[in-house]
Amino acid sequence: MKLLMTASQIHGLPVVTVRGGEDVAEVRDVIYSPEAGRLVGVTLNKRGFLAGRSREVLPAEAIHAIGQHAVMVLEESSLVARDDAPDEVAHPATERDVLGNDVLTEGGTSLGTVSDLVLLVGGSGEVVGYQIDKAGGGQGYIPLPAQLSVSGVALVVPNITEEFVADDLVGLGASVDDFRARLGLK
Amino acid sequence: MGPIGWLIIVVIVVVVAAAAVVVVRRRRRGGSVIATKDKR
């Protein structure tokens, strides 16, 4: 089943094994590739009230499923030691946290600031949009092209993004395909 | 100091300790959305 989820809904989810049902970790940071337009992995916290960062991480390939209440892995060995994991997951560029970044159209119009990332889970973890705090107040959702370059403190999106600002996740889900079709991506 | 004074001190200590636990927990739990670097 495919489902739209925000990164903040994934933060703090328990990581549970399919074989055994053990609760082995908790999601800390969500790492995605704007180039590939998909989730590349998550960093983990240990379980426990005041437990901190885990030495293991979870690359996207090792994720069995992401659901509303848990991230599922086949077994505990699916968690990968930082030394053995892809560098972008093992040592994420924490200065590249996109939350709070300005969203500007290519025409120079500010649409607001990023408050969350929207993922299509159930498949490859495709990144489909951002939740934004709109420049005029209130929250909205903008669809993203399949590929996007992120640099500095601003995300530059195509001009037509302004026409596709949705009020909720349902509206975003409905607009992604139209948006990409308009850009000639599908 | 009377019992009311001690009670006020205990309440202040409990509130400060609870706030400290919340701050420490938030710092330890983290939670960011990180974009990987563009390799092009």
Backbone of each chain as ProteinMPNN parsed JSONL, in Angstrom:
{"seq_chain_A": "MKLLMTASQIHGLPVVTVRGGEDVAEVRDVIYSPEAGRLVGVTLNKRGFLAGRSREVLPAEAIHAIGQHAVMVLEESSLVARDDAPDEVAHPATERDVLGNDVLTEGGTSLGTVSDLVLLVGGSGEVVGYQIDKAGGGQGYIPLPAQLSVSGVALVVPNITEEFVADDLVGLGASVDDFRARLGLK", "coords_chain_A": {"N_chain_A": [[0.839, -1.191, 0.0], [0.546, 2.202, -0.871], [1.429, 5.322, 0.564], [1.112, 8.665, 1.663], [3.413, 10.339, 3.617], [4.714, 12.541, 6.117], [8.048, 13.697, 6.924], [8.225, 14.333, 9.62], [6.358, 12.667, 10.699], [7.627, 10.322, 10.497], [9.92, 10.566, 12.042], [11.043, 9.378, 15.133], [9.574, 7.052, 14.997], [9.283, 3.603, 15.916], [11.704, 1.079, 15.08], [11.091, -1.995, 13.858], [11.482, -5.535, 13.845], [10.563, -7.806, 11.243], [10.843, -10.54, 11.402], [10.355, -11.808, 14.287], [9.495, -9.545, 15.627], [10.823, -7.665, 17.186], [11.619, -4.624, 18.868], [13.936, -2.566, 17.823], [15.233, -0.098, 17.465], [14.991, 3.48, 16.954], [13.715, 5.967, 14.778], [15.787, 8.68, 13.818], [17.119, 10.914, 12.117], [15.958, 11.883, 8.886], [17.106, 11.126, 5.737], [17.498, 12.307, 2.494], [17.759, 12.191, -1.09], [17.946, 14.865, -3.161], [18.653, 14.858, -5.812], [18.076, 12.266, -6.773], [15.513, 12.18, -5.949], [14.461, 10.679, -3.844], [14.149, 8.783, -0.754], [17.128, 8.1, 1.058], [17.955, 6.921, 3.351], [17.874, 6.423, 6.959], [18.971, 7.816, 10.064], [19.552, 6.554, 13.385], [18.166, 6.346, 16.709], [18.972, 4.943, 19.915], [16.839, 2.739, 21.789], [14.857, 3.784, 24.579], [14.275, 6.025, 27.328], [16.062, 8.249, 27.73], [17.961, 7.638, 25.906], [20.575, 8.006, 23.476], [22.013, 8.787, 20.242], [22.27, 6.097, 17.928], [24.86, 3.771, 16.996], [24.425, 2.547, 14.682], [22.943, 2.639, 11.384], [20.238, 2.989, 9.003], [20.053, 2.126, 5.829], [18.088, 2.944, 2.888], [17.644, 0.692, 1.28], [17.605, -1.368, 3.068], [15.26, -1.169, 4.367], [12.226, -2.675, 5.021], [9.533, -1.945, 5.058], [7.693, 1.109, 5.418], [5.47, 2.214, 7.719], [2.468, 3.663, 9.202], [2.85, 3.399, 11.912], [5.251, 2.164, 12.472], [8.633, 1.479, 11.375], [9.599, -1.089, 9.36], [11.918, -3.75, 9.404], [13.675, -6.602, 8.074], [15.242, -8.193, 9.845], [17.266, -7.846, 12.827], [19.868, -7.627, 11.951], [19.646, -6.117, 9.708], [20.131, -3.517, 10.297], [22.806, -1.318, 9.846], [26.251, -0.962, 10.538], [27.892, 2.189, 10.976], [30.371, 2.365, 9.652], [30.142, 0.564, 7.605], [28.143, 1.463, 6.038], [26.639, 3.363, 3.285], [28.274, 6.473, 2.619], [26.709, 8.839, 2.61], [24.612, 8.247, 4.258], [25.798, 7.288, 6.553], [27.383, 9.399, 7.459], [25.767, 11.936, 7.538], [25.262, 15.144, 6.011], [24.846, 17.339, 8.22], [24.556, 20.055, 8.184], [23.007, 20.517, 6.097], [20.295, 20.549, 6.609], [17.077, 20.846, 5.558], [14.858, 21.988, 6.677], [13.249, 24.979, 7.343], [14.432, 26.294, 5.262], [14.193, 28.751, 2.622], [11.698, 28.802, 0.083], [11.886, 29.477, -3.211], [10.577, 30.642, -6.29], [11.641, 30.189, -9.721], [11.199, 32.602, -10.833], [11.601, 34.321, -8.796], [9.747, 34.623, -6.74], [8.774, 34.321, -3.392], [7.627, 31.422, -1.85], [7.402, 30.581, 0.687], [8.604, 28.988, 3.724], [10.333, 25.892, 4.239], [8.708, 23.427, 6.097], [8.416, 20.751, 6.413], [8.981, 17.467, 4.952], [7.543, 15.623, 2.31], [6.843, 12.284, 1.732], [6.369, 9.477, -0.44], [5.528, 6.586, 0.738], [6.038, 3.028, 0.863], [6.916, 2.237, -1.505], [9.779, 3.005, -3.225], [10.296, 5.042, -1.521], [9.766, 7.618, -2.498], [10.339, 11.119, -2.892], [7.903, 13.489, -2.798], [7.045, 16.059, -2.278], [7.004, 19.218, -0.446], [6.09, 20.357, 2.805], [5.06, 23.57, 3.544], [5.507, 26.656, 5.363], [3.499, 29.124, 4.546], [4.28, 32.16, 2.775], [2.372, 34.137, 3.085], [1.157, 33.399, 5.415], [-0.172, 30.614, 7.295], [-0.342, 27.063, 6.409], [0.882, 25.026, 3.695], [1.182, 22.764, 0.878], [3.637, 21.838, -1.456], [4.215, 20.403, -4.659], [7.01, 18.511, -5.917], [9.471, 18.464, -8.538], [10.66, 15.399, -10.088], [13.349, 15.362, -9.799], [15.598, 17.483, -8.09], [17.656, 20.245, -7.407], [19.457, 21.081, -4.545], [20.817, 23.702, -2.825], [22.752, 25.884, -0.782], [20.724, 28.11, 1.157], [18.256, 28.257, 0.076], [15.557, 26.82, -1.755], [15.082, 26.366, -5.072], [12.384, 26.41, -7.16], [10.342, 25.384, -9.997], [8.504, 27.944, -11.824], [5.769, 27.324, -12.191], [5.062, 25.98, -9.923], [3.786, 27.562, -8.102], [1.13, 27.537, -8.861], [0.288, 25.132, -7.969], [0.062, 24.872, -5.241], [-1.069, 23.15, -2.494], [-3.662, 22.638, -0.012], [-3.715, 20.514, 1.714], [-2.546, 17.115, 2.424], [-3.948, 15.346, 0.815], [-4.742, 16.915, -1.33], [-2.22, 17.507, -2.298], [-1.33, 14.968, -3.105], [-3.05, 14.545, -5.238], [-2.186, 16.458, -7.001], [0.445, 16.034, -7.778], [1.044, 14.361, -10.052], [-0.149, 15.829, -12.152], [1.334, 18.15, -11.978], [3.939, 17.247, -12.602], [3.441, 16.352, -15.15], [2.897, 18.747, -16.452], [5.404, 19.827, -16.366], [6.566, 18.27, -18.142], [7.647, 15.887, -17.356], [6.535, 13.425, -17.23]], "CA_chain_A": [[0.0, 0.0, 0.0], [1.319, 3.437, -0.908], [0.882, 6.241, 1.555], [1.885, 9.901, 1.804], [3.77, 10.62, 5.016], [5.708, 13.597, 6.279], [9.235, 13.248, 7.667], [7.989, 14.447, 11.065], [5.596, 11.485, 11.127], [8.564, 9.184, 10.521], [10.804, 10.771, 13.195], [10.587, 8.789, 16.394], [8.894, 5.76, 14.832], [10.12, 2.46, 16.281], [12.152, 0.172, 14.015], [10.651, -3.306, 14.359], [11.851, -6.628, 12.935], [9.464, -8.637, 10.755], [11.071, -11.86, 11.988], [10.567, -11.725, 15.726], [8.735, -8.439, 16.211], [11.596, -6.928, 18.19], [11.724, -3.18, 18.718], [15.393, -2.505, 17.913], [15.771, 1.259, 17.405], [13.991, 4.519, 16.711], [14.197, 6.843, 13.69], [16.273, 9.994, 14.235], [17.124, 11.854, 10.989], [15.536, 11.37, 7.583], [18.072, 11.61, 4.748], [16.98, 12.071, 1.152], [18.57, 12.705, -2.194], [17.168, 15.705, -4.076], [19.005, 14.455, -7.18], [17.335, 11.056, -7.132], [14.129, 12.378, -5.541], [13.994, 9.572, -2.999], [14.759, 8.556, 0.554], [18.332, 7.255, 0.967], [18.127, 6.182, 4.604], [17.58, 7.14, 8.205], [19.846, 7.538, 11.199], [18.747, 5.929, 14.436], [18.417, 6.488, 18.143], [18.735, 3.716, 20.68], [15.57, 2.765, 22.503], [15.001, 4.165, 25.978], [13.784, 7.383, 27.572], [17.097, 9.254, 27.494], [19.014, 7.056, 25.057], [21.005, 8.901, 22.406], [22.231, 8.313, 18.867], [22.769, 4.73, 17.761], [26.024, 3.665, 16.098], [23.987, 1.916, 13.437], [22.026, 3.412, 10.555], [19.378, 2.131, 8.19], [19.928, 2.573, 4.432], [16.733, 2.709, 2.346], [17.534, -0.668, 0.731], [17.405, -2.331, 4.156], [13.932, -0.962, 4.947], [11.23, -3.583, 4.453], [8.331, -1.137, 4.833], [7.448, 2.21, 6.361], [4.036, 2.319, 7.966], [2.076, 4.787, 10.056], [3.212, 3.198, 13.313], [6.591, 1.575, 12.623], [9.48, 1.177, 10.216], [9.841, -2.523, 9.47], [13.114, -4.341, 8.784], [13.513, -8.049, 8.139], [15.812, -8.682, 11.095], [18.126, -6.851, 13.475], [21.096, -7.465, 11.164], [19.397, -5.145, 8.632], [20.761, -2.267, 10.72], [24.174, -1.371, 9.337], [27.218, -0.127, 11.26], [28.229, 3.383, 10.179], [31.551, 2.124, 8.808], [29.775, -0.284, 6.465], [26.999, 2.06, 5.333], [26.995, 4.417, 2.329], [28.731, 7.653, 3.349], [25.675, 9.866, 2.765], [23.749, 7.856, 5.383], [26.641, 7.117, 7.742], [27.836, 10.719, 7.92], [24.935, 12.907, 6.821], [25.697, 16.545, 6.089], [23.81, 17.914, 9.092], [24.342, 21.478, 7.879], [22.075, 20.594, 4.968], [18.925, 20.366, 7.076], [16.285, 21.734, 4.698], [13.774, 22.627, 7.412], [13.51, 26.412, 7.529], [14.942, 26.909, 4.026], [13.226, 29.494, 1.809], [11.338, 28.231, -1.215], [11.755, 30.56, -4.185], [10.37, 30.198, -7.675], [12.686, 30.684, -10.636], [10.886, 34.007, -11.103], [11.97, 35.14, -7.64], [8.654, 34.772, -5.772], [8.915, 33.453, -2.222], [6.397, 30.683, -1.536], [7.392, 30.345, 2.13], [9.761, 28.234, 4.211], [10.068, 24.454, 4.362], [8.466, 22.968, 7.466], [8.455, 19.282, 6.443], [9.202, 16.791, 3.67], [6.477, 14.64, 2.097], [7.347, 11.086, 1.049], [5.422, 8.426, -0.816], [6.128, 5.376, 1.293], [5.438, 1.792, 0.363], [7.724, 1.868, -2.668], [11.192, 3.321, -3.021], [10.425, 6.212, -0.657], [9.882, 8.772, -3.398], [10.037, 12.428, -2.308], [6.932, 14.089, -3.722], [6.757, 17.473, -2.021], [7.36, 19.821, 0.831], [5.105, 21.143, 3.534], [5.673, 24.895, 3.742], [4.805, 27.739, 6.047], [3.345, 30.044, 3.415], [4.739, 33.534, 2.995], [1.223, 34.933, 3.521], [0.575, 32.81, 6.626], [-0.815, 29.316, 7.118], [0.493, 25.995, 5.864], [0.512, 24.507, 2.392], [2.038, 21.681, 0.368], [4.009, 22.035, -2.858], [4.805, 19.216, -5.287], [8.378, 18.708, -6.407], [9.856, 17.673, -9.705], [11.275, 14.131, -9.682], [14.726, 15.679, -9.408], [15.701, 18.875, -7.663], [18.969, 20.564, -6.861], [19.364, 21.86, -3.314], [22.105, 24.268, -2.429], [22.592, 27.094, 0.018], [19.611, 28.122, 2.099], [16.999, 28.413, -0.648], [15.217, 25.792, -2.739], [14.519, 27.051, -6.233], [11.428, 25.511, -7.809], [9.801, 25.981, -11.224], [7.476, 28.985, -11.635], [4.392, 26.808, -12.14], [4.793, 25.411, -8.591], [2.867, 28.473, -7.42], [-0.258, 27.163, -9.208], [-0.017, 23.802, -7.434], [0.135, 24.839, -3.779], [-2.273, 22.476, -1.976], [-3.925, 22.924, 1.406], [-3.544, 19.312, 2.543], [-1.825, 16.016, 1.771], [-4.804, 14.762, -0.22], [-4.612, 17.82, -2.477], [-0.861, 17.337, -2.85], [-1.295, 13.682, -3.802], [-3.777, 14.672, -6.499], [-1.566, 17.433, -7.915], [1.829, 15.691, -8.159], [1.136, 13.866, -11.43], [-0.452, 16.95, -13.057], [2.486, 19.062, -11.917], [5.059, 16.667, -13.354], [3.04, 16.319, -16.566], [3.085, 20.112, -16.964], [6.841, 20.054, -16.546], [7.043, 17.359, -19.189], [8.453, 14.831, -16.741], [5.861, 12.113, -17.296]], "C_chain_A": [[0.881, 1.25, 0.0], [0.608, 4.504, -0.089], [1.738, 7.496, 1.584], [2.148, 10.142, 3.283], [4.772, 11.753, 5.055], [6.881, 13.05, 7.094], [8.991, 13.329, 9.17], [7.144, 13.291, 11.589], [6.503, 10.27, 11.228], [9.552, 9.319, 11.684], [10.222, 10.111, 14.428], [9.837, 7.473, 16.248], [9.817, 4.627, 15.29], [10.515, 1.658, 15.04], [11.936, -1.242, 14.541], [11.024, -4.394, 13.34], [10.607, -7.429, 12.536], [9.578, -10.031, 11.371], [11.35, -11.692, 13.469], [9.827, -10.585, 16.389], [9.487, -7.658, 17.265], [11.681, -5.454, 17.839], [13.203, -2.838, 18.916], [15.986, -1.095, 17.9], [14.619, 2.231, 17.152], [14.556, 5.471, 15.656], [14.608, 8.211, 14.231], [16.184, 11.0, 13.067], [16.654, 11.149, 9.719], [16.465, 11.979, 6.539], [17.537, 11.293, 3.356], [17.895, 12.692, 0.123], [17.692, 13.562, -3.096], [17.435, 15.338, -5.535], [18.157, 13.28, -7.646], [15.861, 11.181, -6.779], [13.596, 11.239, -4.7], [14.746, 9.53, -1.67], [16.033, 7.724, 0.375], [18.596, 6.509, 2.277], [17.727, 7.021, 5.801], [18.689, 6.839, 9.216], [18.948, 7.131, 12.361], [19.127, 6.401, 15.833], [18.265, 5.123, 18.781], [17.378, 3.839, 21.351], [15.822, 3.139, 23.958], [14.705, 5.642, 26.146], [14.826, 8.452, 27.264], [18.226, 8.732, 26.604], [19.321, 7.986, 23.892], [21.165, 8.199, 21.072], [22.785, 6.892, 18.849], [23.985, 4.744, 16.844], [25.644, 3.028, 14.776], [23.02, 2.837, 12.691], [21.21, 2.438, 9.697], [19.279, 2.698, 6.774], [18.548, 2.206, 3.886], [16.562, 1.271, 1.849], [17.236, -1.7, 1.817], [16.03, -2.181, 4.815], [12.938, -1.889, 4.244], [9.949, -2.811, 4.135], [8.311, 0.012, 5.834], [5.937, 2.319, 6.498], [3.743, 3.481, 8.888], [2.607, 4.65, 11.481], [4.592, 2.613, 13.523], [7.312, 1.509, 11.288], [9.876, -0.281, 10.381], [11.142, -2.909, 8.757], [12.969, -5.851, 8.927], [14.017, -8.611, 9.452], [16.788, -7.643, 11.632], [19.399, -6.603, 12.671], [20.895, -6.544, 9.964], [19.975, -3.783, 8.995], [22.244, -2.38, 10.377], [25.067, -0.458, 10.176], [27.626, 1.033, 10.362], [29.388, 3.132, 9.215], [31.211, 1.341, 7.543], [28.663, 0.322, 5.608], [27.477, 3.062, 4.29], [27.282, 5.721, 3.082], [27.623, 8.674, 3.591], [24.7, 9.533, 3.897], [24.576, 7.791, 6.679], [27.074, 8.459, 8.327], [27.042, 11.796, 7.2], [25.431, 14.332, 7.044], [24.658, 17.316, 6.889], [23.57, 19.401, 8.83], [23.363, 21.637, 6.715], [20.651, 20.21, 5.388], [18.053, 21.358, 6.3], [15.154, 22.44, 5.447], [14.144, 24.087, 7.674], [14.072, 27.091, 6.287], [13.826, 27.661, 3.293], [12.926, 28.726, 0.53], [11.071, 29.388, -2.167], [11.452, 29.968, -5.551], [11.508, 30.754, -8.528], [12.45, 32.146, -10.99], [11.15, 34.911, -9.918], [10.857, 35.371, -6.635], [8.87, 33.806, -4.607], [7.589, 32.762, -1.939], [6.301, 30.416, -0.039], [8.662, 29.64, 2.561], [9.37, 26.775, 4.427], [9.821, 24.083, 5.826], [8.47, 21.443, 7.557], [8.652, 18.745, 5.024], [8.1, 15.753, 3.513], [7.006, 13.497, 1.24], [6.19, 10.173, 0.68], [6.04, 7.12, -0.337], [5.362, 4.151, 0.794], [6.162, 1.328, -0.888], [9.169, 2.176, -2.365], [11.383, 4.529, -2.107], [10.611, 7.48, -1.48], [9.518, 10.069, -2.664], [9.096, 13.146, -3.26], [6.652, 15.559, -3.442], [7.27, 17.959, -0.695], [6.106, 20.404, 1.475], [5.768, 22.49, 3.788], [4.819, 25.755, 4.66], [4.719, 28.852, 5.018], [3.77, 31.456, 3.78], [3.593, 34.398, 3.525], [0.566, 34.404, 4.784], [-0.127, 31.499, 6.313], [0.148, 28.3, 6.514], [-0.006, 25.545, 4.502], [1.469, 23.405, 1.995], [2.361, 21.977, -1.087], [4.585, 20.736, -3.418], [6.212, 19.54, -5.77], [8.577, 17.957, -7.71], [10.5, 16.383, -9.219], [12.716, 14.353, -9.244], [14.8, 17.156, -9.085], [17.098, 19.098, -7.122], [18.781, 21.434, -5.627], [20.735, 22.406, -2.995], [21.841, 25.54, -1.647], [21.4, 26.988, 0.949], [18.269, 28.303, 1.408], [16.799, 27.25, -1.615], [14.554, 26.53, -3.888], [13.654, 26.065, -6.998], [10.892, 26.184, -9.075], [8.676, 26.981, -10.923], [6.07, 28.412, -11.463], [4.051, 26.179, -10.784], [3.75, 26.248, -7.846], [1.402, 28.096, -7.672], [-0.683, 25.868, -8.52], [0.102, 23.715, -5.914], [-1.177, 24.257, -3.247], [-2.431, 22.778, -0.493], [-3.697, 21.716, 2.302], [-2.849, 18.214, 1.742], [-2.638, 15.381, 0.642], [-4.691, 15.595, -1.5], [-3.252, 17.686, -3.13], [-0.794, 16.051, -3.672], [-1.951, 13.776, -5.174], [-3.019, 15.544, -7.504], [-0.19, 17.022, -8.434], [1.937, 15.265, -9.621], [0.872, 14.979, -12.443], [0.739, 17.889, -13.15], [3.638, 18.53, -12.774], [4.727, 16.574, -14.847], [3.244, 17.702, -17.185], [4.553, 20.422, -17.199], [7.431, 19.164, -17.631], [7.884, 16.22, -18.649], [7.79, 13.469, -16.832], [5.183, 11.953, -18.621]], "O_chain_A": [[1.837, 1.347, 0.769], [-0.62, 4.582, -0.05], [2.965, 7.406, 1.534], [1.225, 10.15, 4.098], [5.583, 11.91, 4.143], [6.742, 12.085, 7.845], [9.489, 12.491, 9.921], [7.199, 12.965, 12.775], [6.204, 9.312, 11.942], [9.977, 8.313, 12.253], [9.039, 10.272, 14.729], [9.497, 6.84, 17.247], [11.026, 4.699, 15.066], [9.754, 1.57, 14.075], [12.526, -1.636, 15.547], [10.898, -4.196, 12.131], [9.727, -7.696, 13.355], [8.59, -10.627, 11.799], [12.494, -11.452, 13.854], [9.554, -10.641, 17.588], [8.876, -7.052, 18.145], [11.799, -5.081, 16.672], [13.682, -2.82, 20.05], [17.14, -0.919, 18.29], [13.448, 1.853, 17.14], [15.756, 5.745, 15.65], [13.874, 8.827, 15.004], [15.281, 11.836, 13.036], [16.926, 9.966, 9.513], [16.599, 13.201, 6.458], [17.166, 10.154, 3.069], [18.689, 13.586, 0.415], [16.781, 13.039, -3.737], [16.561, 15.484, -6.39], [17.599, 13.284, -8.743], [15.042, 10.389, -7.246], [12.429, 10.866, -4.814], [15.801, 10.139, -1.493], [16.029, 6.748, -0.374], [19.382, 5.562, 2.299], [17.3, 8.168, 5.671], [19.266, 5.751, 9.221], [17.735, 7.338, 12.324], [20.263, 6.799, 16.089], [17.543, 4.259, 18.283], [16.834, 4.938, 21.463], [16.884, 2.841, 24.504], [14.867, 6.423, 25.208], [14.517, 9.449, 26.612], [19.31, 9.314, 26.555], [18.434, 8.672, 23.383], [20.547, 7.168, 20.806], [23.652, 6.534, 19.647], [24.122, 5.636, 16.007], [26.456, 2.975, 13.852], [22.37, 3.695, 13.287], [21.465, 1.234, 9.677], [18.518, 3.635, 6.531], [17.916, 1.266, 4.367], [15.482, 0.692, 1.972], [16.69, -2.767, 1.538], [15.67, -2.955, 5.703], [12.83, -1.88, 3.018], [9.352, -2.998, 3.075], [8.836, -0.096, 6.943], [5.221, 2.496, 5.513], [4.65, 4.199, 9.309], [2.795, 5.646, 12.179], [5.067, 2.569, 14.658], [6.695, 1.487, 10.223], [10.423, -0.669, 11.413], [11.42, -2.447, 7.651], [12.235, -6.331, 9.791], [13.334, -9.4, 10.105], [17.095, -6.666, 10.949], [19.95, -5.502, 12.701], [21.858, -6.218, 9.27], [20.276, -2.98, 8.112], [22.859, -3.423, 10.597], [24.695, 0.674, 10.487], [27.7, 0.889, 9.142], [29.382, 3.632, 8.09], [31.909, 1.444, 6.534], [28.288, -0.239, 4.578], [28.597, 3.564, 4.387], [26.611, 6.034, 4.066], [27.586, 9.309, 4.645], [24.04, 10.422, 4.434], [24.112, 8.185, 7.749], [27.123, 8.628, 9.546], [27.582, 12.497, 6.343], [25.945, 14.676, 8.108], [23.714, 17.875, 6.331], [22.53, 19.946, 9.199], [22.944, 22.748, 6.39], [19.903, 19.619, 4.609], [18.266, 22.568, 6.377], [14.556, 23.379, 4.923], [15.231, 24.38, 8.171], [14.183, 28.317, 6.246], [12.663, 27.26, 3.338], [13.806, 28.077, -0.033], [10.151, 30.178, -1.96], [11.996, 28.93, -5.926], [12.235, 31.659, -8.117], [13.375, 32.851, -11.395], [10.953, 36.123, -10.002], [10.992, 36.224, -5.758], [9.119, 32.618, -4.814], [6.555, 33.416, -1.803], [5.231, 30.062, 0.456], [9.674, 29.681, 1.862], [8.224, 26.467, 4.756], [10.639, 24.393, 6.692], [8.523, 20.894, 8.657], [8.509, 19.469, 4.039], [7.754, 15.07, 4.477], [7.55, 13.718, 0.158], [5.179, 10.101, 1.378], [6.978, 6.612, -0.952], [4.209, 4.236, 0.369], [6.042, 0.17, -1.29], [9.73, 1.684, -1.385], [12.509, 4.995, -1.932], [11.486, 8.301, -1.203], [8.538, 10.124, -1.921], [9.452, 13.388, -4.413], [6.077, 16.244, -4.288], [7.885, 17.22, 0.073], [5.195, 20.877, 0.796], [6.925, 22.538, 4.206], [3.599, 25.612, 4.732], [5.73, 29.454, 4.656], [3.641, 31.891, 4.924], [3.824, 35.299, 4.332], [-0.482, 34.908, 5.188], [-0.617, 31.296, 5.202], [1.282, 28.621, 6.159], [-1.191, 25.673, 4.197], [2.45, 23.142, 2.689], [1.475, 22.325, -1.866], [5.348, 20.047, -2.742], [6.552, 20.701, -6.001], [7.931, 16.938, -7.957], [10.854, 16.283, -8.044], [13.239, 13.613, -8.411], [14.146, 17.979, -9.726], [17.656, 18.23, -6.451], [18.033, 22.411, -5.658], [21.705, 21.655, -2.905], [20.816, 26.194, -1.838], [21.098, 25.914, 1.469], [17.249, 28.482, 2.074], [17.754, 26.759, -2.217], [13.57, 27.242, -3.689], [14.128, 25.015, -7.433], [10.974, 27.404, -9.215], [7.991, 26.877, -9.905], [5.271, 28.939, -10.69], [2.888, 25.876, -10.519], [2.947, 25.727, -7.071], [0.543, 28.304, -6.815], [-1.869, 25.54, -8.486], [0.228, 22.623, -5.359], [-2.255, 24.791, -3.508], [-1.47, 23.126, 0.192], [-3.507, 21.864, 3.509], [-2.597, 18.36, 0.545], [-2.08, 14.935, -0.36], [-4.563, 15.058, -2.6], [-3.13, 17.742, -4.353], [-0.271, 16.041, -4.786], [-1.486, 13.177, -6.144], [-3.187, 15.39, -8.714], [0.297, 17.587, -9.414], [2.809, 15.74, -10.348], [1.559, 15.08, -13.46], [1.107, 18.358, -14.226], [4.232, 19.263, -13.564], [5.608, 16.699, -15.699], [3.713, 17.812, -18.318], [4.907, 21.176, -18.106], [8.603, 19.273, -17.993], [8.718, 15.653, -19.355], [8.424, 12.456, -16.54], [4.562, 10.921, -18.876]]}, "seq_chain_B": "MGPIGWLIIVVIVVVVAAAAVVVVRRRRRGGSVIATKDKR", "coords_chain_B": {"N_chain_B": [[12.183, 28.848, 58.216], [8.875, 28.287, 57.116], [6.421, 25.593, 56.586], [5.11, 26.207, 54.178], [7.004, 27.639, 52.76], [8.983, 25.665, 52.319], [7.484, 23.958, 50.758], [7.108, 25.523, 48.473], [9.752, 25.674, 47.565], [10.264, 22.96, 46.999], [8.418, 22.535, 44.908], [9.451, 24.294, 42.962], [11.964, 23.094, 42.478], [11.183, 20.61, 41.436], [9.83, 21.398, 39.096], [11.915, 22.653, 37.643], [13.659, 20.493, 37.33], [12.094, 18.763, 35.77], [11.835, 20.288, 33.444], [14.499, 20.344, 32.642], [14.94, 17.639, 32.051], [13.239, 17.335, 29.867], [14.469, 19.06, 28.0], [17.017, 17.857, 27.706], [16.261, 15.387, 26.7], [15.055, 16.091, 24.254], [17.29, 17.13, 22.923], [18.889, 14.875, 22.736], [17.319, 13.191, 21.216], [17.104, 14.391, 18.721], [16.466, 14.809, 15.202], [16.171, 15.548, 12.083], [15.735, 16.746, 8.707], [17.564, 15.833, 6.133], [19.29, 16.834, 3.267], [21.087, 15.144, 0.774], [24.352, 15.747, -0.633], [24.674, 17.328, -3.822], [25.813, 15.463, -6.496], [26.359, 16.061, -9.041]], "CA_chain_B": [[11.238, 28.829, 57.087], [7.709, 27.464, 57.424], [6.096, 24.515, 55.629], [4.74, 26.771, 52.865], [8.272, 27.974, 52.099], [9.583, 24.402, 51.842], [6.643, 23.451, 49.671], [7.414, 26.317, 47.272], [11.082, 25.251, 47.097], [10.131, 21.617, 46.388], [7.714, 22.684, 43.621], [10.39, 24.905, 42.004], [12.976, 22.083, 42.121], [10.553, 19.599, 40.578], [9.554, 22.004, 37.775], [13.2, 22.852, 36.948], [14.182, 19.167, 36.957], [11.279, 18.25, 34.658], [12.197, 21.053, 32.25], [15.838, 19.903, 32.225], [14.796, 16.312, 31.43], [12.631, 17.536, 28.543], [15.482, 19.661, 27.113], [18.043, 16.843, 27.422], [15.657, 14.349, 25.853], [14.909, 16.645, 22.902], [18.618, 17.224, 22.295], [19.398, 13.531, 22.438], [16.491, 12.526, 20.2], [17.387, 15.013, 17.425], [15.381, 14.707, 14.222], [16.322, 16.522, 11.009], [15.516, 16.283, 7.335], [18.855, 16.211, 5.554], [19.457, 16.604, 1.822], [22.446, 14.744, 0.435], [25.007, 16.702, -1.523], [24.521, 17.112, -5.26], [27.086, 14.904, -7.009], [26.579, 16.394, -10.44]], "C_chain_B": [[10.096, 27.853, 57.413], [7.446, 26.403, 56.37], [5.734, 25.033, 54.238], [6.006, 27.094, 52.067], [8.944, 26.74, 51.532], [8.806, 23.851, 50.655], [6.961, 24.186, 48.36], [8.763, 25.885, 46.69], [10.998, 23.892, 46.389], [9.471, 21.723, 45.021], [8.664, 23.262, 42.569], [11.42, 23.876, 41.542], [12.391, 21.05, 41.159], [10.322, 20.16, 39.174], [10.849, 22.176, 36.98], [13.763, 21.504, 36.486], [13.412, 18.601, 35.762], [11.643, 18.969, 33.362], [13.554, 20.599, 31.728], [15.76, 18.548, 31.52], [14.229, 16.456, 30.019], [13.659, 18.079, 27.559], [16.526, 18.616, 26.717], [17.483, 15.794, 26.468], [15.526, 14.851, 24.417], [16.25, 16.704, 22.2], [19.125, 15.852, 21.895], [18.604, 12.854, 21.334], [16.734, 13.116, 18.813], [16.183, 14.962, 16.498], [15.451, 15.801, 13.186], [15.925, 15.89, 9.688], [16.715, 16.77, 6.54], [18.9, 15.854, 4.072], [20.892, 16.185, 1.577], [23.038, 15.748, -0.542], [24.826, 16.301, -2.98], [25.839, 16.625, -5.831], [27.349, 15.298, -8.452], [27.699, 17.403, -10.595]], "O_chain_B": [[10.322, 26.751, 57.914], [8.165, 26.321, 55.374], [6.016, 24.376, 53.236], [6.073, 26.855, 50.861], [9.422, 26.754, 50.397], [9.379, 23.35, 49.687], [7.068, 23.577, 47.296], [8.905, 25.746, 45.475], [11.582, 23.699, 45.323], [9.909, 21.074, 44.071], [8.692, 22.796, 41.43], [11.718, 23.79, 40.351], [13.036, 20.666, 40.184], [10.586, 19.484, 38.18], [10.887, 21.882, 35.785], [14.284, 21.394, 35.376], [14.008, 18.027, 34.851], [11.748, 18.343, 32.308], [13.748, 20.479, 30.518], [16.432, 18.33, 30.512], [14.678, 15.784, 29.09], [13.727, 17.624, 26.417], [16.88, 18.497, 25.544], [18.165, 15.368, 25.535], [15.846, 14.129, 23.472], [16.351, 16.37, 21.019], [19.722, 15.69, 20.831], [19.146, 12.034, 20.593], [16.584, 12.408, 17.817], [15.037, 15.058, 16.936], [14.865, 16.868, 13.368], [15.798, 14.672, 9.569], [16.868, 17.968, 6.3], [18.592, 14.73, 3.676], [21.818, 16.797, 2.108], [22.315, 16.502, -1.193], [24.824, 15.121, -3.329], [26.868, 17.283, -5.676], [28.378, 14.952, -9.032], [28.022, 17.8, -11.715]]}, "name": "protein", "num_of_chains": 2, "seq": "MKLLMTASQIHGLPVVTVRGGEDVAEVRDVIYSPEAGRLVGVTLNKRGFLAGRSREVLPAEAIHAIGQHAVMVLEESSLVARDDAPDEVAHPATERDVLGNDVLTEGGTSLGTVSDLVLLVGGSGEVVGYQIDKAGGGQGYIPLPAQLSVSGVALVVPNITEEFVADDLVGLGASVDDFRARLGLKMGPIGWLIIVVIVVVVAAAAVVVVRRRRRGGSVIATKDKR"}
